[in-house]
Amino acid sequence: QDRCGCVLMMLCDGVCVQAQKLLRERLCHQKLPDQPVGLDSQYKHLLELLRRTAVHGESNSVLIVGPRGSGKTMLLGCVLRELMSLKEAQKNVLLVELNGLLQTDDKIALKEITRQLHLENVVGDKVFGSFAENLAFLLEALKKGDKSSSRPVLFVLDEFDLFAHHKNQTLLYNLLDVSQSAQTPVAVLGLTCRLDVLELLEKRVKSRFSHRQIHLFSSLSFAQYLDVVRAQLSLPPDFPDPKFSDEWNHSKLCEDKTVEEILRRNFNGSKDFRSLHSLLFLAVSRVSVSHSTLREADLIEAWRLISVDSKANVLHGLSILELCLIIAMKHLNDTYDGEPFNFQMVHNEFKKFIQRKSHSIHKFEKPVVMKAFEHLLQLELVRPVDSGVCKVQREYQLMRLMLEHGQVMEALQRYPQCPTDVKQWALSAFVHIM
Amino acid sequence: MSHQKSFQYADLLSVLERVVDIMSAPDQYSYPSVFIYGHRATGKSHVVLSIMKDLELPHASVDCVECVSSGLLFHQVLSAFFGPDAAALLPRCPSLSDFVRLYKQMSSNSPATQTRYIILDRAERMRDMDFSLLPALLRLQELVNDNVTVILLSEIVWEKFRPNTGCFEPLLFHFPDYSKGKSLVQILSWDHHPSYTPELYASYINILLGVFFSVCRDLRELRHLAVLNFSKFCEPLEKGEAKESDIHKLWKNIEPHLQRAMQTVYLREVSSVQWEQQQMDEKEATTLRVLSAHAHIELPYYSKFLLIAAYLASFNPARTDRRFFLKSHGKIRKTNFLKKHEKTSNHLLGPKPFPLDRLMAIFYSVVDSRVAPTASVFSQISSLVTLQLLSQVGHDDQLDSPKYKCSVSLDFILAISRCVCVCVRLLDLLALSLVIQSQVVRQERSLFTAVSNLHLL
């Protein structure tokens, strides 16, 4: 309790606070950078497309495709920011933003569009009319206009692949239909992480789509990645305390061997910036008055937190009986090549161990062993093969172990005060097979 | 109490430091979502809520078990942050879209001066709710454009939460479990009874952990057991038979009691009230009425034989019936007794279905008197099905040749056959089926002689 208070007081010190604030906005809040890194051609392409809609009144549709964390929303945000700075676009363009996670149904999506466009059937917040009426109204509003006199509308559909799961894909069909016919200039922008998104579209919807896709595949080399890391961690030149920012920027953190090793392993895992941000955030959050520069130890600690195996952590906290059950299941997997097993078989293996090799494990009754087994089920370390309807008795229901051989052996090494006969039993399997 | 709780944190100080670091700048942005996992009763909810209260951060704590529908979740979050009037603005069956829209409206009226925290306890339930709820909540900060962080607490690891097409990955933190010596004994000792010394209670806890620690590490279970059994532990002290320093004597008194507790109270076969009562009137040596069927079920005479016959039918392969149940079966051929696929013991694979005719055939050969095939015998089969001692396999309306399966274990059958005044032959039959099942194929010759001897009886 006191420690929490202390931390707060210490951080109320100006410069550190400011540095933290800046870095947190960059790393957590995903503040838009001035220029997206490594995405120049895609940026130009998208900007040109949208300019044509906003200024010249051309209808368009485009899909931005890229894996999670590759910068789709960031790219779109930067392009829209630049677009809105153009004088002609600023006054005219209407923006409608939809998200597949929020608007899970065409009805909800339609109401949202009507609301965002402030059409006449919206009073305050409430949209009147049924789905059919709203759709007819919207289409009429969109189709009445023409190139010269009506305002261009930009439809941004985040999580585009989720819209393809709606019934009949009504919304997509109508939006793309409007973008094909020469009426109100409309641009339909989809953002999605699925590469096969076009397979999800119906034939009639696919034919109305312009098949324009912008792919965001990161092509950074490791050296460029290191530059990005330095840039992300550096304070801008207009920072209020130049001495502090100078010292901070010249900390030579990235030249350290261990840090470079960590960054290389992160880079090999995934090139996107989101995982980098979480690593950097964990390190940056340790900065405080008493600890005012970023040190190697912080990054090493952060990497250790990120790269730990969560199942190994769970195994660490199991009781001896549960651990023995897991070893019994591992033996069954080894003997029967991964065939599903049931509780009776596991109990049988366990009994064999108790009778022959064990000195330290007490002989437990079957219901007690069953309760331990059910605990493993609750932790989802063991899963039934056909989850759901079970017409079979509990003891005979087939299950699978959700752990790998290596994970079990490693967990055994780390297990506190593991009895030696249990360890011997776990290691004895190899002899048994051969 | 707070000093006791802070003592508890000594074990997880490093995790606590990280979590506090993340929350230590409330007027700045924090990571959009955090996932904390750990075993039961390791203090996840307690620690997080204590931090929230101590730092006086605006938070909404929701237990996902209570949220049968997502509307309840939205209601709780909005009323915690913006008051009940805001929550009343939600429409009847609010969708996620309504929630986000309303949140944006409310937060533009009263923007967040400090980071708002949404704490979702037992978050594994969220996987069964709306498929878009979990990914949307993980990126709530981006969707509502406000300084809000979502903290998920769960027992299950993050890999089991991840949706198919991915989502915004939260920061992961593991709450470590208690070690036996340092933390667990200390925490359990806090409940010590005021009329006895803490050292006595500590030795009691050590004895309790000696029995139960290898089975269960859940703090709540251990506390429950400690509270229930302490009065029994102190009985010799009250009666004057032992002093506080006679640990060995006290141990001898309590240890069988704890073993019995493991069979009953730990498994919830008896309620704690029944257990406490039983401790008080133990002189009458009343046996506990346990929940499970096999201790006290009463069946009619022929039903017992039917059940035994059903067990034999389920677990013996049909080919062996002739050998066991016919009085004369001709030449015994020394064939390979068990087929290859039957080598894995039937006892491990579970009961097999059998038709009604086979059941009746075995029944007539097992029962020790002549029984006429009347309706009363057959109706006992359907009552066995109702009692769920047999289960019907296949379609309900298949009246012609119904198939059944035996759903009781060997212990139950042995208990029944002991109650019934059955001759040695029946017990031998059961024992024999056990021997056969356990793959002792090499002793065929002696087995054949044993079988033929049986039928000469």
Interface residues (C-beta under 8 A of the other chain):
Chain A: Q1 R3 C4 G5 V7 L8 L11 V17 Q20 K21 R24 E25 L27 C28 H29 Q30 P67 R68 T73 N99 G100 L101 L102 Q103 T104 D105 I108 E112 D125 D161 L162 C193 R194 R274 S275 S278 F281 L282 S285 R286 S288 L305 I306 V308 S310 K311 N313 V314 H316 G317 L318 S319 I320 L321 N342 Q344 M345 N348 I361 H362 F364 E365 P367 V368 K371 A372 H375 Q378 L379 E380 K391 V392 Q393 E395 Y396 P416 Q417
Chain B: S2 S6 R18 V20 D21 I22 S24 A25 Q28 Y29 S30 Y31 P32 Y37 G38 H39 T42 S50 I51 D54 L55 S95 L96 S97 V100 R101 Q105 D130 S132 P135 A136 Q141 E142 L143 E155 I156 V157 W158 E159 K160 T165 G166 C167 F168 E169 L171 L172 F173 H174 P176 D177 S179 K180 F213 S214 V215 C216 R217 M262 Q263 Y266 L267 E269 S292 H347 L348 L349 G350 P351 S391 S407 S409
